[in-house]
């Protein structure tokens, strides 16, 4: 497959070229197209995408939902982000070495059919995360001008965020990079203001250190949320390094990109945990959090007694930061749709970007008013898929292929040469049972999870990854023996 999608699409192709829109889709990137040797470019994309309101909201869960003090929340953020960020950096190496998009790479790991199933899950995940991010920002925008009768409705807040997302993501990777290159700067300024305001408020405290099975269970559950946020990027990773030359040092890619994700996530999540402690200590802040989630809590920190509405201005800027996080979601969703079914790949990537943003807008508006809690629970479940994906991908590469030389790029759409997918399918099913036994959510607490402390402890992603990996390494040799692929 090339940029010439079909004769009938030549109009769109010419139009995209005139607008300087990236028209490449899921086809492998040739060496003559690998013209971006800078490690800074993908690093800054990941840095800015995680230096945002939604990561800050995850950090607040530690004190506000799981009852952890600030110190315990920070330690959980530090260690579980290590587990989540390293696979993202490692999978990024495949983009440079093979020039293959992440969901196409899945076909080499889990088999052609199973790989397409993972593409379907990734489409749902990309849109779902975009929706949740958008709702966070809509809630914050809704808090601006509280009590004046001139608040921005939740639906209008969703429209603002999605419109900003579609304008940038439509043009592709280059435009995304240019936006991400600078978007972290105003966000940093606002986060520094939050630190100052939190200090002046006197609401922050470290809280009491606790121990025992219940605390351990809450740490595991909060850690699952942290890992779910950072590890989920692994299913996007190679999409942002395919334009790097093949001779780029693999260690540099893995280390630099892992750090580029890890630093902003730790900083922003720990700041969210600090604000969460303010919510624990102040009933008014807690009530605002209950009313409008992270939007209400952020409003409580920034707005009261601010100078001439400066706090409200900060709320608006921070709400717009979500666009930086939505961009990778909407770029990757277009590639995942194309990887799902061959006829869909004939439709140019920018068209799928628009469709993905349209779906995210419709769902986010409905979710704001009708089923936000259901969507949050559903996306928590989807997050477990990232752990399974990482485990199966690492098993195939490290145990069976062992080298990038054992990937034939020309096989990327040849069903006769890609793995059958028996091992991948069996491993996924077994891993799902592990997740069910180990998860601890409001709608389901697994038999193993319920035994950890009074509130249960979420070890769903650990069990899912372990059971899936074990099943894969047992069945994959049998698949290779009888089918040879």
CORZINOR-V847319 format. One record per helix or strand of 3 or more residues. SS is the DSSP state (hx for helix, st for strand). FROM is the first residue (numbers start at 1). TO is the last residue. If there is no record, write none. Layout:
BEGIN
SS:FROM:TO  SS:FROM:TO
END
This chain:
BEGIN
hx:7:18  hx:31:33  hx:39:50  hx:53:64  hx:70:98  hx:102:110  hx:112:143  hx:154:169  hx:173:201  hx:213:235  hx:237:240  hx:250:281  hx:283:302  hx:307:320  hx:322:340  hx:342:346  hx:349:401  hx:404:406  hx:409:413  hx:422:438  hx:449:451  hx:460:483
END
